[in-house]
Amino acid sequence: MATQHSRSAARLMMAPAVVLLLGWMLVPLTMTLYFSFKNYLPLRGGDLGWAGFDNYVRFVSSSAFWPAVQTTLVIVGGVLLITVVLGILLAMLLDQPMWGQGVVRILVIAPFFVMPTVSALVWKNMFMDPVNGLFAHLWRFFGAEPVSWLSDASLSSIIMIVSWQWLPFATLILLTAIQSLDSEQLEAAEMDGAPALARFTNIILPHLGRAITIVILIQTIFLLSIFAEIFVTTGGAFGTRTLTYLIFQRVLESQNVGLGSAGGVYAIILANIVAIFLMRIVGKNLDA
Amino acid sequence: MARAVTTQRKAINTTLAWAIGLLIFFPILWTILTSFKTEAQAIANPPIFIGFDWTLENYSIVQERSNYMRFLWNSVIIAGGSTILGIIIAVPAAWSMAFVPSKRTKDILLWMLSTKMLPAVGVLYPIYLLFIQLGLLDSRIGLVIVMMLINLPIIVWMLYTYFREIPGEILEAARMDGASLREELLYVLTPMAIPGIASTILLNFILAWNEAFWTLNLTAVDAAPLTAFIASYSSPEGLFFAKLSAASTMAIAPILILGWFSQKQLVRGLTFGAVK
């Protein structure tokens, strides 16, 4: 039984975390909203008065906007497709009996712990460098012309780097979900002569449904804001400028704070649309 | 009846899984191997796998030229400081939500989670401006605070899911026996909560160590951690594969080892308890 005394104590204990997060959310958010309605150019005259919805209109009508949206969708969609499909296959494989399962699992998970700047630079130089990279060596070995990955196939290269980083996450979560599957059900289906494909589509896939949804939602939120991978590989060139990167350039590189802030508000709205779905699932789980 | 697995099938699984595992791990292995080569061997064609003259000179060059230890120290301070600060703030909050839940507990938890979804780039300029005005730009303390705030929702969530697994009856029994709130926290809850707290610390240290948006945008020289140090290799001069590898190996080695211990907590921490 919670007493009145312990209730007020509980409120007191919660206060620091709540107040800090409230400040962390409200202060910058209010400032971004404020700047988004301003003509604010810190290096070129500073505050030039109210702009109404001009920044919002200009952000979406600039020639860089739609390509950035497209790039963002291609990267997020590509990485999701690769990590979820390969993640399911890999999780099913790792669930099978084998020797050295623990070691294999560590090998597969390892990329997740590599800091983004390291993985991006290692891939960019040691694998994708058109002169000295391993891929160039491999291509020459087969008599082919080495590819300038990050300029000629920039989007696929970034998708590949980011997929390598996130495949462990998808695999690990899907593996956890597969392991909670009742193995007797699968055995019964196998004894009844259900072929492997039918067992997969009728038993395994439905069981994984929720885990797949969670992987997609969480990854989408993180993938929408990937930054370091683009920052150190292409710097937004060669058609790799995502929405996040475009806003970063508007705000810090060209110091057009009003315009960048309007872009920021769009990004916040976009992330919230995804977040609502994720929160529903997490919230349901809290009741259980 | 346990499923009978033939040795042959097990051998096929093993071969396939090891092949894929090594393929995925290969970039890391290659980086570690390259860090012990000379620059000429690092770009040799055909590539040399093991049969090169192992050398440690890249490590000493990286340390001498760039004062690597300072970046390492910044990473330790930022990741460690933000995690400790976060735990101090989150433990009481998670405790009260797990053991004295009210009607609003669920809403508060979900709201905390929603702050984690805020895209960093949306608040980049305000934070940048506040940092300039408060003199926090390129300071360790500034990054400790930001890193603590972005990870606080995850810390509270993880602790909450761990605390909720501690049976409330034990706390009630302690209360019946006349334990004060302080004693209850200190002697009953803490020993049972230590594994959960340790996992939370571990995962958040890893997340903070690898964070590469705020660390790149809010540091220049003094407070730059390893993420920013490695990024400085993106515009290199001359041959540098071996040196890049040495710097990278040093930056990821501690986390690979910690990560090995945190595999299980990773799922719980990153799915906010939705997958266990």
Contacts between the chains, C-beta under 8 A, distances in Angstrom:
chain1	res1	chain2	res2	distance
A	1	B	172	7.8
A	2	B	100	4.8
A	6	B	100	5.4
A	6	B	181	7.2
A	7	B	100	6.0
A	7	B	102	7.2
A	9	B	96	7.4
A	9	B	100	7.7
A	9	B	181	6.5
A	10	B	96	3.5
A	10	B	97	7.8
A	10	B	99	7.7
A	10	B	100	3.8
A	10	B	102	7.6
A	11	B	96	7.4
A	13	B	92	3.5
A	13	B	93	6.0
A	13	B	95	6.4
A	13	B	96	4.3
A	14	B	92	7.2
A	14	B	93	4.7
A	14	B	96	5.1
A	14	B	97	6.7
A	14	B	108	7.2
A	16	B	89	5.0
A	16	B	92	7.4
A	16	B	93	7.1
A	17	B	89	5.2
A	17	B	90	5.9
A	17	B	92	7.8
A	17	B	93	3.8
A	17	B	112	7.4
A	17	B	152	6.3
A	17	B	156	6.0
A	18	B	93	7.3
A	18	B	108	6.7
A	18	B	112	7.9
A	20	B	89	6.7
A	20	B	149	6.5
A	20	B	152	6.8
A	21	B	112	5.8
A	21	B	115	5.2
A	21	B	149	7.1
A	21	B	152	6.1
A	21	B	153	6.9
A	24	B	115	6.5
A	24	B	149	4.5
A	25	B	115	4.9
A	25	B	118	6.6
A	27	B	126	7.1
A	27	B	130	7.6
A	28	B	123	3.6
A	28	B	126	3.8
A	28	B	127	5.7
A	28	B	130	7.6
A	29	B	118	7.5
A	29	B	122	7.8
A	29	B	123	6.5
A	29	B	126	8.0
A	31	B	123	7.7
A	31	B	125	7.6
A	31	B	126	3.6
A	31	B	129	7.3
A	31	B	130	8.0
A	32	B	122	6.0
A	32	B	123	5.7
A	32	B	125	7.0
A	32	B	126	5.6
A	35	B	125	6.5
A	35	B	126	7.5
A	90	B	20	6.8
A	93	B	13	6.9
A	93	B	16	6.4
A	93	B	17	5.5
A	93	B	20	7.1
A	94	B	17	6.3
A	96	B	10	8.0
A	96	B	13	4.4
A	96	B	17	7.6
A	97	B	5	5.0
A	97	B	10	5.5
A	97	B	13	6.7
A	98	B	10	5.9
A	98	B	13	4.2
A	98	B	14	4.2
A	98	B	17	5.4
A	99	B	10	7.0
A	99	B	14	4.8
A	100	B	14	6.8
A	100	B	18	6.8
A	101	B	17	7.6
A	103	B	21	7.6
A	104	B	17	4.8
A	104	B	18	6.0
A	104	B	21	4.1
A	105	B	21	7.9
A	105	B	263	7.1
A	106	B	260	5.8
A	106	B	263	7.5
A	107	B	21	3.7
A	107	B	22	6.4
A	107	B	24	6.3
A	107	B	25	4.1
A	108	B	20	7.4
A	108	B	21	5.3
A	108	B	24	5.4
A	108	B	25	7.5
A	109	B	259	7.1
A	109	B	263	6.0
A	109	B	266	7.7
A	110	B	24	7.5
A	110	B	25	5.5
A	110	B	28	5.7
A	110	B	256	6.1
A	110	B	259	7.2
A	111	B	24	6.5
A	111	B	25	7.7
A	111	B	27	7.4
A	111	B	28	7.0
A	112	B	259	7.2
A	112	B	266	7.5
A	113	B	206	6.4
A	113	B	210	7.3
A	113	B	252	6.8
A	113	B	255	4.8
A	113	B	256	5.3
A	113	B	258	7.7
A	113	B	259	3.7
A	114	B	28	6.6
A	114	B	210	7.7
A	114	B	252	5.1
A	114	B	255	7.7
A	114	B	256	7.7
A	115	B	209	6.9
A	115	B	210	4.2
A	115	B	212	6.3
A	115	B	226	6.9
A	115	B	227	5.3
A	115	B	230	6.9
A	115	B	251	6.2
A	115	B	252	6.4
A	115	B	255	7.3
A	116	B	210	6.6
A	116	B	212	4.5
A	116	B	227	7.3
A	117	B	212	5.4
A	117	B	216	7.7
A	117	B	227	5.0
A	117	B	228	7.7
A	117	B	230	4.3
A	117	B	231	4.6
A	118	B	31	7.9
A	118	B	230	5.3
A	118	B	248	4.5
A	118	B	251	5.8
A	118	B	252	5.7
A	119	B	27	7.4
A	121	B	230	6.2
A	121	B	231	7.6
A	121	B	233	5.7
A	121	B	234	6.2
A	121	B	244	6.3
A	121	B	248	7.2
A	122	B	27	5.8
A	122	B	30	7.9
A	122	B	31	5.3
A	122	B	244	7.4
A	122	B	245	7.6
A	122	B	248	6.0
A	123	B	27	6.8
A	124	B	234	7.7
A	125	B	236	7.9
A	125	B	240	7.9
A	125	B	241	6.2
A	125	B	244	6.2
A	126	B	27	7.7
A	126	B	30	6.4
A	126	B	31	6.9
A	126	B	34	6.6
A	126	B	241	5.9
A	126	B	244	7.6
A	126	B	245	7.3
A	127	B	27	6.8
A	132	B	43	4.0
A	132	B	45	7.9
A	132	B	241	6.9
A	134	B	30	7.2
A	134	B	47	6.2
A	137	B	45	4.7
A	137	B	46	6.6
A	137	B	47	5.9
A	140	B	45	7.1
A	141	B	46	7.3
A	164	B	24	7.4
A	164	B	27	7.1
A	167	B	24	7.0
A	168	B	24	7.8
A	169	B	266	7.9
A	169	B	270	6.8
A	172	B	263	7.1
A	172	B	266	6.2
A	172	B	267	5.8
A	173	B	267	5.6
A	173	B	270	7.8
A	173	B	271	6.2
A	173	B	275	5.4
A	176	B	267	4.9
A	176	B	275	5.6
A	176	B	276	7.2
A	177	B	275	6.1
A	183	B	3	7.1
A	187	B	1	7.5
A	187	B	3	5.7
A	190	B	3	8.0
A	210	B	274	7.9
A	210	B	275	7.9
A	211	B	275	5.6
A	214	B	271	5.4
A	214	B	274	5.4
A	214	B	275	5.9
A	218	B	270	6.6
A	218	B	271	6.6
A	221	B	117	5.6
A	224	B	119	6.5
A	225	B	119	4.8
A	225	B	120	5.9
A	225	B	121	6.2
A	225	B	213	7.1
A	227	B	120	7.7
A	227	B	121	7.3
A	227	B	212	6.9
A	227	B	213	4.8
A	227	B	216	7.4
A	228	B	212	3.6
A	228	B	213	6.9
A	228	B	216	6.3
A	228	B	227	7.1
A	228	B	231	7.1
A	231	B	216	6.4
A	231	B	231	6.9
A	231	B	234	7.8
A	232	B	230	8.0
A	232	B	231	5.1
A	232	B	234	4.1
A	233	B	234	7.6
A	244	B	119	6.9
A	244	B	121	4.7
A	247	B	121	4.8
A	247	B	122	7.5
A	247	B	124	7.4
A	248	B	121	5.7
A	248	B	124	6.7
A	248	B	217	7.8
A	251	B	121	7.7
A	251	B	124	5.5
A	251	B	125	4.7
A	251	B	128	7.7
A	252	B	124	6.9
A	252	B	125	7.7
A	252	B	128	7.1
A	252	B	217	6.8
A	257	B	125	5.3
A	260	B	124	7.8
A	260	B	125	6.3
A	261	B	125	6.2
A	264	B	119	7.6
A	264	B	121	6.2
A	264	B	122	3.7
A	264	B	123	6.9
A	264	B	124	7.1
A	264	B	125	7.5
A	265	B	122	6.9
A	267	B	119	4.6
A	267	B	121	5.9
A	267	B	122	4.8
A	268	B	118	6.5
A	268	B	119	6.0
A	268	B	122	4.3
A	270	B	119	7.8
A	271	B	117	5.4
A	271	B	118	7.0
A	271	B	119	4.7
A	271	B	122	7.7
A	272	B	114	7.9
A	272	B	117	6.8
A	274	B	117	7.6
A	275	B	114	6.0
A	275	B	117	3.9
A	278	B	117	7.6
A	279	B	110	5.4
A	279	B	113	6.6
A	279	B	114	6.5
A	281	B	274	6.0
A	282	B	110	6.9
A	282	B	113	6.6
A	282	B	272	5.2
A	282	B	273	7.5
A	282	B	274	5.1
A	283	B	106	6.8
A	283	B	110	5.5
A	285	B	273	6.7
A	285	B	274	4.8
A	286	B	106	5.4
A	286	B	109	6.9
A	286	B	110	7.7
A	286	B	273	8.0
A	287	B	106	7.7
